[in-house]
Amino acid sequence: MSDDNIWSEGWGEQGEDWSGGGGLAKALSRGEALGATVYELGRGNFGVYHFHHRWEELLIVLAGRPTLRTPAGSRVLEPGDVVHFPIGRGDGGACPADQPAGALSSADPAAGAAAPAGA
């Protein structure tokens, strides 16, 4: 049985480090065209700078004050902040050494499967 509660402590088995910097991830309920994942960056951890080549992403900060890096610069996010990542834009994040941060992300990876080559 899957754990679809964003507040539960169960992270399940972690595969390859998606963040490059020690983050945790838990996939939540998924449909054919929409999925959600809850992420946690521990104290001092980070998510590597990356690009969204084939789908948009919506991120909601649940806890902590992670720093978001984008081509426009860096800014500190607060709990409740919502950030939209359009196709083709890069982003990354870091967590201060004094507190962990958590976020909920929703994206449509199925859209990427239908995207033309080079999108």
MOPAC internal coordinates of N, CA, C and O (Angstrom, degrees):
PM7 1SCF
backbone

  N    0.0000 0     0.00 0     0.00 0    0    0    0
  C    1.4403 1     0.00 0     0.00 0    1    0    0
  C    1.5207 1   109.19 1     0.00 0    2    1    0
  O    1.2310 1   120.28 1   -46.40 1    3    2    1
  N    1.3282 1   117.08 1   133.60 1    3    2    1
  C    1.4510 1   119.86 1  -178.33 1    5    3    2
  C    1.5303 1   110.67 1   -81.85 1    6    5    3
  O    1.2310 1   120.89 1   -23.25 1    7    6    5
  N    1.3135 1   115.91 1   156.75 1    7    6    5
  C    1.4541 1   123.01 1   178.59 1    9    7    6
  C    1.5204 1   107.68 1  -103.88 1   10    9    7
  O    1.2310 1   120.35 1   -78.30 1   11   10    9
  N    1.3452 1   116.94 1   101.70 1   11   10    9
  C    1.4538 1   121.41 1  -176.75 1   13   11   10
  C    1.5266 1   112.82 1  -101.46 1   14   13   11
  O    1.2310 1   119.83 1  -158.56 1   15   14   13
  N    1.3229 1   117.94 1    21.44 1   15   14   13
  C    1.4525 1   121.47 1   179.61 1   17   15   14
  C    1.5240 1   108.81 1  -100.60 1   18   17   15
  O    1.2310 1   120.12 1   -58.50 1   19   18   17
  N    1.3351 1   117.38 1   121.50 1   19   18   17
  C    1.4672 1   120.15 1  -176.86 1   21   19   18
  C    1.5254 1   112.57 1   -69.40 1   22   21   19
  O    1.2310 1   119.46 1   160.37 1   23   22   21
  N    1.3203 1   118.64 1   -19.63 1   23   22   21
  C    1.4587 1   120.99 1  -177.18 1   25   23   22
  C    1.5268 1   113.03 1   -95.39 1   26   25   23
  O    1.2310 1   119.11 1   172.88 1   27   26   25
  N    1.3178 1   119.30 1    -7.12 1   27   26   25
  C    1.4644 1   119.78 1  -179.12 1   29   27   26
  C    1.5283 1   110.49 1   -71.17 1   30   29   27
  O    1.2310 1   121.39 1   -23.46 1   31   30   29
  N    1.3114 1   114.94 1   156.54 1   31   30   29
  C    1.4660 1   121.27 1  -178.89 1   33   31   30
  C    1.5303 1   112.65 1   -83.34 1   34   33   31
  O    1.2310 1   119.75 1   166.67 1   35   34   33
  N    1.3249 1   118.09 1   -13.33 1   35   34   33
  C    1.4587 1   121.36 1  -176.34 1   37   35   34
  C    1.5171 1   112.59 1   -74.77 1   38   37   35
  O    1.2310 1   120.05 1   -65.98 1   39   38   37
  N    1.3190 1   117.51 1   114.02 1   39   38   37
  C    1.4650 1   122.08 1   178.95 1   41   39   38
  C    1.5130 1   112.04 1   -98.69 1   42   41   39
  O    1.2310 1   119.87 1   167.03 1   43   42   41
  N    1.3169 1   117.86 1   -12.97 1   43   42   41
  C    1.4574 1   120.14 1  -178.85 1   45   43   42
  C    1.5166 1   111.34 1    69.97 1   46   45   43
  O    1.2310 1   121.45 1     1.95 1   47   46   45
  N    1.3077 1   114.84 1  -178.05 1   47   46   45
  C    1.4608 1   120.75 1   179.98 1   49   47   46
  C    1.5244 1   109.88 1   -68.78 1   50   49   47
  O    1.2310 1   120.77 1   -48.23 1   51   50   49
  N    1.3176 1   116.13 1   131.77 1   51   50   49
  C    1.4529 1   121.62 1  -179.91 1   53   51   50
  C    1.5234 1   109.23 1   -99.44 1   54   53   51
  O    1.2310 1   120.80 1   -51.10 1   55   54   53
  N    1.3221 1   116.08 1   128.90 1   55   54   53
  C    1.4630 1   120.93 1   176.69 1   57   55   54
  C    1.5198 1   109.74 1   -84.51 1   58   57   55
  O    1.2310 1   121.09 1    37.79 1   59   58   57
  N    1.3001 1   115.52 1  -142.21 1   59   58   57
  C    1.4579 1   122.05 1   177.92 1   61   59   58
  C    1.5230 1   109.96 1   -57.84 1   62   61   59
  O    1.2310 1   119.96 1   -35.29 1   63   62   61
  N    1.3217 1   117.69 1   144.71 1   63   62   61
  C    1.4575 1   122.29 1  -179.22 1   65   63   62
  C    1.5223 1   110.05 1   -68.56 1   66   65   63
  O    1.2310 1   120.51 1   -80.96 1   67   66   65
  N    1.3487 1   116.64 1    99.04 1   67   66   65
  C    1.4611 1   123.06 1  -178.16 1   69   67   66
  C    1.5147 1   112.07 1   -61.22 1   70   69   67
  O    1.2310 1   120.09 1   151.16 1   71   70   69
  N    1.3334 1   117.44 1   -28.84 1   71   70   69
  C    1.4590 1   120.58 1  -172.62 1   73   71   70
  C    1.5177 1   112.58 1   -86.90 1   74   73   71
  O    1.2310 1   120.37 1   155.41 1   75   74   73
  N    1.3169 1   116.89 1   -24.59 1   75   74   73
  C    1.4584 1   119.79 1  -172.41 1   77   75   74
  C    1.5109 1   111.92 1    78.36 1   78   77   75
  O    1.2310 1   120.45 1   173.60 1   79   78   77
  N    1.3382 1   116.74 1    -6.40 1   79   78   77
  C    1.4531 1   119.98 1  -175.92 1   81   79   78
  C    1.5013 1   114.96 1  -135.83 1   82   81   79
  O    1.2310 1   119.61 1  -158.40 1   83   82   81
  N    1.3336 1   118.35 1    21.60 1   83   82   81
  C    1.4509 1   121.53 1   173.07 1   85   83   82
  C    1.5084 1   116.15 1    93.26 1   86   85   83
  O    1.2310 1   118.99 1  -154.07 1   87   86   85
  N    1.3291 1   119.53 1    25.93 1   87   86   85
  C    1.4583 1   122.03 1   179.95 1   89   87   86
  C    1.5153 1   113.07 1   -84.02 1   90   89   87
  O    1.2310 1   120.96 1   -18.17 1   91   90   89
  N    1.3383 1   115.77 1   161.83 1   91   90   89
  C    1.4595 1   123.12 1   174.32 1   93   91   90
  C    1.5174 1   109.08 1  -110.33 1   94   93   91
  O    1.2310 1   120.22 1   -29.85 1   95   94   93
  N    1.3406 1   117.19 1   150.15 1   95   94   93
  C    1.4601 1   121.65 1   178.48 1   97   95   94
  C    1.5130 1   109.62 1  -140.07 1   98   97   95
  O    1.2310 1   120.88 1   -35.63 1   99   98   97
  N    1.3456 1   115.91 1   144.37 1   99   98   97
  C    1.4628 1   121.59 1   175.19 1  101   99   98
  C    1.5209 1   107.98 1  -137.05 1  102  101   99
  O    1.2310 1   120.71 1   -66.12 1  103  102  101
  N    1.3363 1   116.25 1   113.88 1  103  102  101
  C    1.4600 1   121.10 1   176.49 1  105  103  102
  C    1.5224 1   108.79 1   -69.96 1  106  105  103
  O    1.2310 1   120.83 1   -43.82 1  107  106  105
  N    1.3197 1   116.01 1   136.18 1  107  106  105
  C    1.4575 1   122.43 1   179.10 1  109  107  106
  C    1.5195 1   109.19 1  -105.78 1  110  109  107
  O    1.2310 1   120.33 1    10.83 1  111  110  109
  N    1.3045 1   116.97 1  -169.17 1  111  110  109
  C    1.4683 1   121.43 1   179.60 1  113  111  110
  C    1.5246 1   110.96 1   -50.84 1  114  113  111
  O    1.2310 1   121.46 1   -36.51 1  115  114  113
  N    1.3502 1   114.81 1   143.49 1  115  114  113
  C    1.4573 1   120.38 1  -179.18 1  117  115  114
  C    1.5089 1   109.85 1  -135.81 1  118  117  115
  O    1.2310 1   121.85 1   -33.84 1  119  118  117
  N    1.3170 1   114.07 1   146.16 1  119  118  117
  C    1.4503 1   121.12 1   172.79 1  121  119  118
  C    1.5161 1   108.23 1  -111.38 1  122  121  119
  O    1.2310 1   120.39 1    12.83 1  123  122  121
  N    1.3043 1   116.85 1  -167.17 1  123  122  121
  C    1.4608 1   120.36 1   178.80 1  125  123  122
  C    1.5223 1   111.53 1   -70.87 1  126  125  123
  O    1.2310 1   120.11 1   148.74 1  127  126  125
  N    1.3370 1   117.40 1   -31.26 1  127  126  125
  C    1.4564 1   119.38 1  -173.97 1  129  127  126
  C    1.5219 1   113.65 1  -127.54 1  130  129  127
  O    1.2310 1   119.41 1  -168.70 1  131  130  129
  N    1.3192 1   118.72 1    11.30 1  131  130  129
  C    1.4544 1   119.45 1   179.78 1  133  131  130
  C    1.5212 1   109.30 1  -152.28 1  134  133  131
  O    1.2310 1   121.34 1   -42.91 1  135  134  133
  N    1.3187 1   115.04 1   137.09 1  135  134  133
  C    1.4551 1   120.00 1   177.89 1  137  135  134
  C    1.5108 1   110.52 1  -139.84 1  138  137  135
  O    1.2310 1   120.65 1   -17.30 1  139  138  137
  N    1.3216 1   116.35 1   162.70 1  139  138  137
  C    1.4588 1   121.76 1   177.86 1  141  139  138
  C    1.5186 1   108.92 1  -138.74 1  142  141  139
  O    1.2310 1   121.43 1   -32.26 1  143  142  141
  N    1.3176 1   114.88 1   147.74 1  143  142  141
  C    1.4541 1   121.83 1   178.93 1  145  143  142
  C    1.5173 1   108.04 1  -140.18 1  146  145  143
  O    1.2310 1   120.48 1   -39.89 1  147  146  145
  N    1.3288 1   116.68 1   140.11 1  147  146  145
  C    1.4556 1   120.60 1   173.28 1  149  147  146
  C    1.5292 1   107.36 1  -102.93 1  150  149  147
  O    1.2310 1   121.15 1   -42.97 1  151  150  149
  N    1.3270 1   115.40 1   137.03 1  151  150  149
  C    1.4619 1   122.22 1  -176.77 1  153  151  150
  C    1.5142 1   109.93 1  -122.94 1  154  153  151
  O    1.2310 1   121.11 1   -29.35 1  155  154  153
  N    1.3218 1   115.49 1   150.65 1  155  154  153
  C    1.4541 1   120.55 1   171.15 1  157  155  154
  C    1.5174 1   109.30 1  -136.25 1  158  157  155
  O    1.2310 1   121.23 1   -48.54 1  159  158  157
  N    1.3231 1   115.25 1   131.46 1  159  158  157
  C    1.4596 1   121.88 1   171.10 1  161  159  158
  C    1.5164 1   106.61 1  -107.65 1  162  161  159
  O    1.2310 1   120.64 1   -55.95 1  163  162  161
  N    1.3334 1   116.39 1   124.05 1  163  162  161
  C    1.4606 1   120.71 1   178.82 1  165  163  162
  C    1.5167 1   111.17 1   -74.74 1  166  165  163
  O    1.2310 1   121.21 1    -6.09 1  167  166  165
  N    1.3092 1   115.29 1   173.91 1  167  166  165
  C    1.4653 1   121.09 1   179.87 1  169  167  166
  C    1.5290 1   110.42 1   -53.16 1  170  169  167
  O    1.2310 1   120.99 1   -56.29 1  171  170  169
  N    1.3233 1   115.71 1   123.71 1  171  170  169
  C    1.4548 1   121.36 1   176.59 1  173  171  170
  C    1.5185 1   114.77 1    78.56 1  174  173  171
  O    1.2310 1   119.19 1   179.22 1  175  174  173
  N    1.3370 1   119.15 1    -0.78 1  175  174  173
  C    1.4662 1   121.61 1   179.70 1  177  175  174
  C    1.5299 1   111.06 1   -83.30 1  178  177  175
  O    1.2310 1   120.59 1    -7.70 1  179  178  177
  N    1.3305 1   116.48 1   172.30 1  179  178  177
  C    1.4536 1   120.51 1  -176.82 1  181  179  178
  C    1.5216 1   111.06 1  -150.54 1  182  181  179
  O    1.2310 1   121.04 1   -15.46 1  183  182  181
  N    1.3229 1   115.61 1   164.54 1  183  182  181
  C    1.4630 1   123.16 1   171.10 1  185  183  182
  C    1.5198 1   107.03 1  -112.94 1  186  185  183
  O    1.2310 1   120.07 1   -51.15 1  187  186  185
  N    1.3093 1   117.48 1   128.85 1  187  186  185
  C    1.4635 1   120.50 1  -176.65 1  189  187  186
  C    1.5298 1   110.63 1   -62.95 1  190  189  187
  O    1.2310 1   121.05 1   -28.01 1  191  190  189
  N    1.3323 1   115.60 1   151.99 1  191  190  189
  C    1.4625 1   121.72 1   176.24 1  193  191  190
  C    1.5244 1   107.72 1   -65.59 1  194  193  191
  O    1.2310 1   120.62 1   -48.76 1  195  194  193
  N    1.3229 1   116.41 1   131.24 1  195  194  193
  C    1.4639 1   120.63 1  -176.55 1  197  195  194
  C    1.5255 1   109.59 1  -149.36 1  198  197  195
  O    1.2310 1   120.50 1    -8.38 1  199  198  197
  N    1.3185 1   116.65 1   171.62 1  199  198  197
  C    1.4646 1   122.58 1  -178.95 1  201  199  198
  C    1.5145 1   110.54 1  -120.61 1  202  201  199
  O    1.2310 1   121.12 1   -30.71 1  203  202  201
  N    1.3156 1   115.47 1   149.29 1  203  202  201
  C    1.4595 1   122.59 1   175.49 1  205  203  202
  C    1.5227 1   106.36 1   -99.58 1  206  205  203
  O    1.2310 1   121.00 1   -85.51 1  207  206  205
  N    1.3262 1   115.69 1    94.49 1  207  206  205
  C    1.4659 1   120.93 1  -173.06 1  209  207  206
  C    1.5194 1   113.75 1   -78.92 1  210  209  207
  O    1.2310 1   119.97 1   148.19 1  211  210  209
  N    1.3210 1   117.65 1   -31.81 1  211  210  209
  C    1.4688 1   118.44 1  -171.19 1  213  211  210
  C    1.5161 1   115.45 1  -130.28 1  214  213  211
  O    1.2310 1   118.89 1   176.48 1  215  214  213
  N    1.3148 1   119.73 1    -3.52 1  215  214  213
  C    1.4606 1   119.62 1   177.22 1  217  215  214
  C    1.5240 1   110.32 1  -152.14 1  218  217  215
  O    1.2310 1   121.94 1   -23.45 1  219  218  217
  N    1.3237 1   113.88 1   156.55 1  219  218  217
  C    1.4499 1   121.87 1   174.84 1  221  219  218
  C    1.5250 1   109.08 1   -80.61 1  222  221  219
  O    1.2310 1   121.22 1   -16.71 1  223  222  221
  N    1.3190 1   115.27 1   163.29 1  223  222  221
  C    1.4589 1   120.25 1   176.33 1  225  223  222
  C    1.5221 1   108.34 1  -141.63 1  226  225  223
  O    1.2310 1   120.74 1   -35.40 1  227  226  225
  N    1.3138 1   116.20 1   144.60 1  227  226  225
  C    1.4514 1   123.00 1   174.68 1  229  227  226
  C    1.5234 1   107.28 1  -118.88 1  230  229  227
  O    1.2310 1   120.10 1   -52.61 1  231  230  229
  N    1.3226 1   117.41 1   127.39 1  231  230  229
  C    1.4540 1   122.45 1  -176.71 1  233  231  230
  C    1.5236 1   108.98 1  -119.88 1  234  233  231
  O    1.2310 1   120.23 1   -47.45 1  235  234  233
  N    1.3357 1   117.17 1   132.55 1  235  234  233
  C    1.4561 1   123.21 1   177.15 1  237  235  234
  C    1.5219 1   107.74 1  -120.02 1  238  237  235
  O    1.2310 1   120.17 1   -58.88 1  239  238  237
  N    1.3229 1   117.27 1   121.12 1  239  238  237
  C    1.4634 1   121.22 1   179.70 1  241  239  238
  C    1.5262 1   108.54 1   -76.40 1  242  241  239
  O    1.2310 1   120.84 1   -56.56 1  243  242  241
  N    1.3295 1   116.01 1   123.44 1  243  242  241
  C    1.4633 1   122.27 1  -179.02 1  245  243  242
  C    1.5222 1   112.33 1   -95.16 1  246  245  243
  O    1.2310 1   120.19 1   145.94 1  247  246  245
  N    1.3273 1   117.24 1   -34.06 1  247  246  245
  C    1.4643 1   121.14 1  -175.94 1  249  247  246
  C    1.5179 1   109.61 1  -157.20 1  250  249  247
  O    1.2310 1   120.72 1   -23.60 1  251  250  249
  N    1.3228 1   116.22 1   156.40 1  251  250  249
  C    1.4509 1   121.35 1   176.25 1  253  251  250
  C    1.5222 1   112.53 1    79.49 1  254  253  251
  O    1.2310 1   121.61 1     5.66 1  255  254  253
  N    1.3256 1   114.52 1  -174.34 1  255  254  253
  C    1.4654 1   121.89 1  -178.92 1  257  255  254
  C    1.5284 1   109.53 1  -134.23 1  258  257  255
  O    1.2310 1   120.02 1  -109.61 1  259  258  257
  N    1.3373 1   117.58 1    70.39 1  259  258  257
  C    1.4649 1   119.30 1  -179.89 1  261  259  258
  C    1.5259 1   111.50 1   -69.65 1  262  261  259
  O    1.2310 1   121.12 1   -26.60 1  263  262  261
  N    1.3121 1   115.46 1   153.40 1  263  262  261
  C    1.4645 1   121.50 1   175.32 1  265  263  262
  C    1.5185 1   108.19 1   -96.28 1  266  265  263
  O    1.2310 1   120.48 1   -54.10 1  267  266  265
  N    1.3196 1   116.68 1   125.90 1  267  266  265
  C    1.4588 1   123.32 1   178.61 1  269  267  266
  C    1.5238 1   108.61 1   -97.45 1  270  269  267
  O    1.2310 1   120.61 1   -49.29 1  271  270  269
  N    1.3353 1   116.45 1   130.71 1  271  270  269
  C    1.4637 1   121.29 1   174.88 1  273  271  270
  C    1.5211 1   108.72 1  -110.55 1  274  273  271
  O    1.2310 1   120.32 1   -50.80 1  275  274  273
  N    1.3366 1   117.00 1   129.20 1  275  274  273
  C    1.4628 1   123.03 1   176.63 1  277  275  274
  C    1.5223 1   108.16 1  -137.97 1  278  277  275
  O    1.2310 1   119.33 1    -5.16 1  279  278  277
  N    1.3411 1   118.87 1   174.84 1  279  278  277
  C    1.4610 1   119.74 1   176.68 1  281  279  278
  C    1.5354 1   112.86 1   -59.13 1  282  281  279
  O    1.2310 1   120.14 1   156.58 1  283  282  281
  N    1.3334 1   117.33 1   -23.42 1  283  282  281
  C    1.4669 1   121.09 1   179.87 1  285  283  282
  C    1.5277 1   112.69 1   -81.23 1  286  285  283
  O    1.2310 1   119.90 1   171.09 1  287  286  285
  N    1.3401 1   117.79 1    -8.91 1  287  286  285
  C    1.4537 1   121.26 1  -178.69 1  289  287  286
  C    1.5196 1   111.41 1   126.88 1  290  289  287
  O    1.2310 1   120.81 1    15.63 1  291  290  289
  N    1.3264 1   116.05 1  -164.37 1  291  290  289
  C    1.4698 1   122.00 1  -178.58 1  293  291  290
  C    1.5194 1   109.78 1  -113.91 1  294  293  291
  O    1.2310 1   121.37 1   -31.21 1  295  294  293
  N    1.3486 1   114.98 1   148.79 1  295  294  293
  C    1.4565 1   119.52 1   173.99 1  297  295  294
  C    1.5235 1   108.87 1  -152.16 1  298  297  295
  O    1.2310 1   121.24 1   -30.07 1  299  298  297
  N    1.3147 1   115.23 1   149.93 1  299  298  297
  C    1.4530 1   121.78 1   179.15 1  301  299  298
  C    1.5304 1   108.16 1   -86.33 1  302  301  299
  O    1.2310 1   120.89 1   -50.13 1  303  302  301
  N    1.3227 1   115.90 1   129.87 1  303  302  301
  C    1.4570 1   121.85 1   177.35 1  305  303  302
  C    1.5159 1   109.96 1   -96.09 1  306  305  303
  O    1.2310 1   120.97 1   -26.61 1  307  306  305
  N    1.3158 1   115.75 1   153.39 1  307  306  305
  C    1.4581 1   122.95 1   179.68 1  309  307  306
  C    1.5277 1   109.53 1  -116.17 1  310  309  307
  O    1.2310 1   119.45 1   -21.91 1  311  310  309
  N    1.3276 1   118.65 1   158.09 1  311  310  309
  C    1.4649 1   119.97 1   173.85 1  313  311  310
  C    1.5361 1   110.16 1   -54.68 1  314  313  311
  O    1.2310 1   121.05 1   -46.64 1  315  314  313
  N    1.3171 1   115.59 1   133.36 1  315  314  313
  C    1.4527 1   121.49 1  -177.85 1  317  315  314
  C    1.5148 1   114.15 1    96.27 1  318  317  315
  O    1.2310 1   119.67 1   163.95 1  319  318  317
  N    1.3297 1   118.24 1   -16.05 1  319  318  317
  C    1.4672 1   120.55 1   177.48 1  321  319  318
  C    1.5211 1   109.95 1   -64.78 1  322  321  319
  O    1.2310 1   120.85 1   -39.10 1  323  322  321
  N    1.3188 1   115.97 1   140.90 1  323  322  321
  C    1.4578 1   123.11 1   177.49 1  325  323  322
  C    1.5192 1   107.74 1  -119.27 1  326  325  323
  O    1.2310 1   120.57 1   -50.37 1  327  326  325
  N    1.3387 1   116.52 1   129.63 1  327  326  325
  C    1.4582 1   121.86 1  -178.36 1  329  327  326
  C    1.5259 1   109.35 1  -125.06 1  330  329  327
  O    1.2310 1   120.62 1   -46.66 1  331  330  329
  N    1.3175 1   116.41 1   133.34 1  331  330  329
  C    1.4707 1   122.38 1   176.52 1  333  331  330
  C    1.5248 1   108.31 1  -102.56 1  334  333  331
  O    1.2310 1   120.45 1   -50.21 1  335  334  333
  N    1.3300 1   116.75 1   129.79 1  335  334  333
  C    1.4572 1   122.31 1   176.47 1  337  335  334
  C    1.5238 1   108.16 1  -110.42 1  338  337  335
  O    1.2310 1   119.74 1   -72.77 1  339  338  337
  N    1.3256 1   118.10 1   107.23 1  339  338  337
  C    1.4637 1   119.94 1   179.86 1  341  339  338
  C    1.5286 1   111.48 1   -75.02 1  342  341  339
  O    1.2310 1   121.07 1   -15.67 1  343  342  341
  N    1.2963 1   115.56 1   164.33 1  343  342  341
  C    1.4694 1   121.42 1   175.49 1  345  343  342
  C    1.5252 1   108.57 1   -59.00 1  346  345  343
  O    1.2310 1   120.83 1   -45.50 1  347  346  345
  N    1.3238 1   116.01 1   134.50 1  347  346  345
  C    1.4571 1   121.92 1   175.21 1  349  347  346
  C    1.5083 1   116.04 1    89.32 1  350  349  347
  O    1.2310 1   119.40 1   174.40 1  351  350  349
  N    1.3173 1   118.75 1    -5.60 1  351  350  349
  C    1.4629 1   120.36 1   179.66 1  353  351  350
  C    1.5134 1   110.54 1   -97.69 1  354  353  351
  O    1.2310 1   120.73 1   -38.92 1  355  354  353
  N    1.3140 1   116.21 1   141.08 1  355  354  353
  C    1.4537 1   121.01 1   178.48 1  357  355  354
  C    1.5099 1   111.99 1   -91.48 1  358  357  355
  O    1.2310 1   121.06 1   -26.79 1  359  358  357
  N    1.3311 1   115.59 1   153.21 1  359  358  357
  C    1.4559 1   120.39 1   175.29 1  361  359  358
  C    1.5177 1   109.36 1  -158.85 1  362  361  359
  O    1.2310 1   121.45 1   -18.46 1  363  362  361
  N    1.3016 1   114.84 1   161.54 1  363  362  361
  C    1.4533 1   122.95 1   175.06 1  365  363  362
  C    1.5068 1   107.70 1  -159.30 1  366  365  363
  O    1.2310 1   120.16 1    -8.99 1  367  366  365
  N    1.3169 1   117.30 1   171.01 1  367  366  365
  C    1.4544 1   119.21 1  -178.32 1  369  367  366
  C    1.5052 1   111.77 1  -148.32 1  370  369  367
  O    1.2310 1   121.36 1   -18.99 1  371  370  369
  N    1.3103 1   115.01 1   161.01 1  371  370  369
  C    1.4541 1   121.47 1   176.93 1  373  371  370
  C    1.5157 1   108.23 1  -141.89 1  374  373  371
  O    1.2310 1   121.11 1   -24.69 1  375  374  373
  N    1.2992 1   115.48 1   155.31 1  375  374  373
  C    1.4548 1   121.86 1  -178.21 1  377  375  374
  C    1.5285 1   108.36 1  -116.79 1  378  377  375
  O    1.2310 1   119.94 1   -45.52 1  379  378  377
  N    1.3445 1   117.71 1   134.48 1  379  378  377
  C    1.4602 1   118.85 1   177.95 1  381  379  378
  C    1.5256 1   111.67 1   -61.58 1  382  381  379
  O    1.2310 1   121.03 1   -21.64 1  383  382  381
  N    1.3076 1   115.63 1   158.36 1  383  382  381
  C    1.4615 1   120.77 1  -176.77 1  385  383  382
  C    1.5263 1   112.82 1   -70.35 1  386  385  383
  O    1.2310 1   119.71 1   164.55 1  387  386  385
  N    1.3367 1   118.16 1   -15.45 1  387  386  385
  C    1.4619 1   119.19 1  -173.71 1  389  387  386
  C    1.5265 1   114.61 1   -97.15 1  390  389  387
  O    1.2310 1   119.38 1   174.74 1  391  390  389
  N    1.3392 1   118.80 1    -5.26 1  391  390  389
  C    1.4632 1   118.96 1  -177.99 1  393  391  390
  C    1.5175 1   111.61 1  -158.91 1  394  393  391
  O    1.2310 1   119.70 1   -33.60 1  395  394  393
  N    1.3367 1   118.17 1   146.40 1  395  394  393
  C    1.4638 1   120.27 1   173.69 1  397  395  394
  C    1.5302 1   109.72 1   -78.80 1  398  397  395
  O    1.2310 1   120.58 1   -13.38 1  399  398  397
  N    1.3226 1   116.49 1   166.62 1  399  398  397
  C    1.4610 1   121.91 1   176.86 1  401  399  398
  C    1.5143 1   108.81 1  -134.90 1  402  401  399
  O    1.2310 1   120.75 1   -33.38 1  403  402  401
  N    1.3240 1   116.16 1   146.62 1  403  402  401
  C    1.4508 1   121.43 1   178.22 1  405  403  402
  C    1.5115 1   110.19 1  -130.66 1  406  405  403
  O    1.2310 1   120.21 1   -30.63 1  407  406  405
  N    1.3306 1   117.20 1   149.37 1  407  406  405
  C    1.4564 1   121.76 1  -179.51 1  409  407  406
  C    1.5172 1   109.92 1  -149.14 1  410  409  407
  O    1.2310 1   121.11 1   -27.37 1  411  410  409
  N    1.3279 1   115.48 1   152.63 1  411  410  409
  C    1.4523 1   123.75 1   173.95 1  413  411  410
  C    1.5200 1   107.30 1  -108.57 1  414  413  411
  O    1.2310 1   120.50 1   -49.56 1  415  414  413
  N    1.3199 1   116.64 1   130.44 1  415  414  413
  C    1.4541 1   122.10 1  -179.14 1  417  415  414
  C    1.5179 1   109.48 1  -121.42 1  418  417  415
  O    1.2310 1   120.80 1   -42.93 1  419  418  417
  N    1.3183 1   116.07 1   137.07 1  419  418  417
  C    1.4534 1   120.97 1   176.16 1  421  419  418
  C    1.5193 1   108.34 1  -128.31 1  422  421  419
  O    1.2310 1   120.86 1   -45.30 1  423  422  421
  N    1.3231 1   115.96 1   134.70 1  423  422  421
  C    1.4603 1   120.90 1  -178.18 1  425  423  422
  C    1.5176 1   109.17 1  -149.27 1  426  425  423
  O    1.2310 1   120.88 1    -9.34 1  427  426  425
  N    1.3134 1   115.92 1   170.66 1  427  426  425
  C    1.4619 1   123.15 1   179.25 1  429  427  426
  C    1.5257 1   109.10 1  -120.27 1  430  429  427
  O    1.2310 1   119.82 1  -104.75 1  431  430  429
  N    1.3449 1   117.95 1    75.25 1  431  430  429
  C    1.4648 1   120.33 1   179.57 1  433  431  430
  C    1.5152 1   112.69 1   -59.70 1  434  433  431
  O    1.2310 1   119.41 1   155.27 1  435  434  433
  N    1.3276 1   118.73 1   -24.73 1  435  434  433
  C    1.4619 1   120.54 1   178.61 1  437  435  434
  C    1.5186 1   110.57 1   -63.49 1  438  437  435
  O    1.2310 1   120.18 1   151.79 1  439  438  437
  N    1.3313 1   117.26 1   -28.21 1  439  438  437
  C    1.4565 1   119.77 1   178.34 1  441  439  438
  C    1.5194 1   110.60 1   -65.13 1  442  441  439
  O    1.2310 1   120.37 1   145.50 1  443  442  441
  N    1.3240 1   116.89 1   -34.50 1  443  442  441
  C    1.4554 1   121.09 1   178.74 1  445  443  442
  C    1.5151 1   112.12 1   -66.65 1  446  445  443
  O    1.2310 1   120.18 1   148.28 1  447  446  445
  N    1.3358 1   117.25 1   -31.72 1  447  446  445
  C    1.4480 1   120.42 1  -179.46 1  449  447  446
  C    1.5228 1   111.22 1   -66.59 1  450  449  447
  O    1.2310 1   120.65 1   151.80 1  451  450  449
  N    1.3349 1   116.36 1   -28.20 1  451  450  449
  C    1.4531 1   120.34 1  -178.65 1  453  451  450
  C    1.5189 1   113.07 1   -95.13 1  454  453  451
  O    1.2310 1   120.43 1   175.93 1  455  454  453
  N    1.3318 1   116.78 1    -4.07 1  455  454  453
  C    1.4606 1   120.55 1  -176.63 1  457  455  454
  C    1.5218 1   110.39 1   -70.96 1  458  457  455
  O    1.2310 1   120.28 1   -33.36 1  459  458  457
  N    1.3332 1   117.08 1   146.64 1  459  458  457
  C    1.4649 1   119.41 1   177.78 1  461  459  458
  C    1.5200 1   110.40 1   -68.33 1  462  461  459
  O    1.2310 1   120.82 1   -23.55 1  463  462  461
  N    1.3234 1   116.04 1   156.45 1  463  462  461
  C    1.4506 1   121.72 1   179.16 1  465  463  462
  C    1.5225 1   109.63 1   -56.14 1  466  465  463
  O    1.2310 1   120.70 1   -41.64 1  467  466  465
  N    1.3172 1   116.26 1   138.36 1  467  466  465
  C    1.4461 1   121.00 1   179.12 1  469  467  466
  C    1.5148 1   113.81 1    85.58 1  470  469  467
  O    1.2310 1   119.83 1  -179.55 1  471  470  469
  N    1.3294 1   117.93 1     0.45 1  471  470  469
  C    1.4763 1   119.56 1  -178.52 1  473  471  470
  C    1.5022 1   110.25 1   -73.88 1  474  473  471
  O    1.2310 1   120.10 1   180.00 1  475  474  473

